[in-house]
Amino acid sequence: MKRAKQVSPRKTVRKQPGMHASAGEKKGKAGFQPAKGQHTNGGNSFLREDATPYSTQSAAALEIATAPILENDTAVLDAAPPLGIALETQGADETPSPAKSEALGNIERLNLEAETRWAGKLRVDSSLTRSLVSFQANKGRAVYRWFKYKEAFSAGLIEHLLSKYRITKGILLDPFAGSGTALFAAGGLGMKAEGIELLPIGRTLISTKQLIDLDLMDADVKRLAFWRDERPWGRYEATKPIHELRITRGAYPAETLDGMGKYLAASEQEGERVQAVLLFALLCVLENISFTRKDGQYLRWDYRSGRRQGKKIFNKGEILAFDRAIADKLHQIVDDLRSGELPDDLFATVRSKTEVKLRFGSCLEILPRLKSKAYDSVITSPPYCNRYDYTRTYALELALLGVSENGLAQLRQEMLSCTVENRAKDLLALNPKWKPAVAVADNQPLLQSILAYLDAQKELGLLNNNGIPRMVRGYFYEMACVIFESARVLKSGAPLIMVNDNVRYAGASIPVDIILSEIAGQLGFEVEHILVLPNGKGNSSQQMGAHGRDALRKCVYLWRKV
Ligand SMILES: C[S@@+](CC[C@H](N)C(=O)[O-])C[C@H]1O[C@@H](n2cnc3c(N)ncnc32)[C@H](O)[C@@H]1O
């Protein structure tokens, strides 16, 4: 059987709201414009003509900004948000105290110095559109479009990077594999790929795609088409209870819950492969048939759920009926699988027979067990340091997969620290060999000044969540260990490519790109480039208009193992 065709990606790559210059950028405020008249590739053979030097933040960046850290201050939280969780809703008009102004001024000065120091490596790359670097560009790709893993990058990005940096063979490793985009994109090009992923939803997505690639038979696809056309669950008497978690209780309308129960019960009559794809299809539609919407940190609840609403009533729009949603999804899956069989289909690509290997668990546990100098590239996107909690936003999927309350709490703690709920991990107890990584983070001046600032803000009671300093500290120290291990497992000269976003807390910009690159530079990598997307986050007209604040860079880093 052949793999599905690409569904004319060009047609579906639409301009994203952030792709236009913001009002602030147009007025020449801090932003990511290429420096005028400096269109040069600096002699680097990898740097294409569409990469231009990054112009460091203008003086406007030194203005002290205290705009809200999050714009979604009316988000409706899970019915019972965990203790101590509050959204950052600092008033936009709040005037910082002189002490805070001075501390922020210091951070901004350090940031500016760091940017100046890194000016030769920071490059605005106009080929890296926001659509390509996010899940967006997968929406037009057969197979990749089935499950919307919002935090994913696109298969197109991986293909672009593999081609740009001439990575054609060997084993690619992604320690934060998510839905497996890097693994399958590399596999599709004939490379070997290995991934590590903590969450069971990622594991299920990857293993089902593997099953489809390697084992699915024509008869199975026919059976899926039967399910699409005949909707056999509608005639089924038996039902299966749908497992819920505290934070998912009441997520579906009653008739949807009924449909799901019958669908799962009926699917048990099928063989293992068809059953696996039917479960996968159900996972793909959970958000659309529920009262919830994934919203970064939490699930947002539609007012029709009966859950308590915030100041602003949340209406998610159409909530799809179960029968229609699942039949449409099966339609898409069957269509994609069959389109690859058409002999005259120019876009068809044969299903990849490459074995993608997934290790299930935390990369902090698994990386140290991998062989040294065994991998030819790492391409990855870790969670960003942005408080996004995957265990909350993917709670519907995790509940359906049978994760218990305790299991959920454990997963949350095992995740790379990126939420205010993560407790500090004892890294040296986990692995005493990480001493050098911890020492590099201990001696990272920019990181330490940011941590000192956040600690001081906490002491003064000025943070609206006291977990922020612990999260930021945990994030960088844990990432230092991941970088240390990545350097160990990569062959000499092998590239590590990472997608990540800069963040801002309590008004202070945190240049994640520069801090991690400085850490990488001391742990066995040479930093080749930090490729900056043409338009950063945090430069919406509201934010820029009110405060003239600098935009947050979204970047693709290229480091090379020395
Ligand atoms: C930005 S997403 C990666 C998305 C992926 N690039 C894709 O295209 O699907 C980050 C992933 O890291 C995973 N993760 C977080 N902490 C982890 C850990 N300690 N070990 C392994 N995976 C982890 C999350 O569950 C999430 O799937």
The ligand as an SDF file (V2000), in Angstrom:
LIG
                    3D

 27 29  0  0  0  0  0  0  0  0999 V2000
    6.7060   21.4100   21.6680 C   0  0  0  0  0  0  0  0  0  0  0  0
    6.1730   19.7740   21.9520 S   0  0  0  0  0  0  0  0  0  0  0  0
    6.9710   18.8910   20.6620 C   0  0  0  0  0  0  0  0  0  0  0  0
    6.0920   18.7480   19.4680 C   0  0  0  0  0  0  0  0  0  0  0  0
    6.7460   17.9660   18.3530 C   0  0  0  0  0  0  0  0  0  0  0  0
    7.8690   18.6850   17.8060 N   0  0  0  0  0  0  0  0  0  0  0  0
    5.7460   17.6850   17.2490 C   0  0  0  0  0  0  0  0  0  0  0  0
    5.9270   18.1470   16.1430 O   0  0  0  0  0  0  0  0  0  0  0  0
    4.7440   17.0190   17.5320 O   0  0  0  0  0  0  0  0  0  0  0  0
    7.1050   19.3070   23.3580 C   0  0  0  0  0  0  0  0  0  0  0  0
    6.8580   17.8800   23.7680 C   0  0  0  0  0  0  0  0  0  0  0  0
    7.7470   17.5590   24.8260 O   0  0  0  0  0  0  0  0  0  0  0  0
    7.0880   16.6200   25.6550 C   0  0  0  0  0  0  0  0  0  0  0  0
    7.8020   16.5800   26.9480 N   0  0  0  0  0  0  0  0  0  0  0  0
    7.7480   17.4450   27.9730 C   0  0  0  0  0  0  0  0  0  0  0  0
    8.5760   17.0740   28.9500 N   0  0  0  0  0  0  0  0  0  0  0  0
    9.1930   15.9520   28.5270 C   0  0  0  0  0  0  0  0  0  0  0  0
   10.1740   15.1030   29.0900 C   0  0  0  0  0  0  0  0  0  0  0  0
   10.6780   15.3370   30.3060 N   0  0  0  0  0  0  0  0  0  0  0  0
   10.5900   14.0550   28.3650 N   0  0  0  0  0  0  0  0  0  0  0  0
   10.0780   13.7940   27.1380 C   0  0  0  0  0  0  0  0  0  0  0  0
    9.1310   14.5560   26.5640 N   0  0  0  0  0  0  0  0  0  0  0  0
    8.6920   15.6240   27.2490 C   0  0  0  0  0  0  0  0  0  0  0  0
    5.6700   17.1400   25.7190 C   0  0  0  0  0  0  0  0  0  0  0  0
    4.7770   16.1350   26.1290 O   0  0  0  0  0  0  0  0  0  0  0  0
    5.4580   17.5950   24.2890 C   0  0  0  0  0  0  0  0  0  0  0  0
    4.8780   16.5810   23.5290 O   0  0  0  0  0  0  0  0  0  0  0  0
  1  2  1  0
  2  3  1  0
  2 10  1  0
  3  4  1  0
  4  5  1  0
  5  6  1  0
  5  7  1  0
  7  8  2  0
  7  9  1  0
 10 11  1  0
 11 12  1  0
 11 26  1  0
 12 13  1  0
 13 14  1  0
 13 24  1  0
 14 15  1  0
 14 23  1  0
 15 16  2  0
 16 17  1  0
 17 18  1  0
 17 23  2  0
 18 19  1  0
 18 20  2  0
 20 21  1  0
 21 22  2  0
 22 23  1  0
 24 25  1  0
 24 26  1  0
 26 27  1  0
M  CHG  2   2   1   9  -1
M  END
$$$$
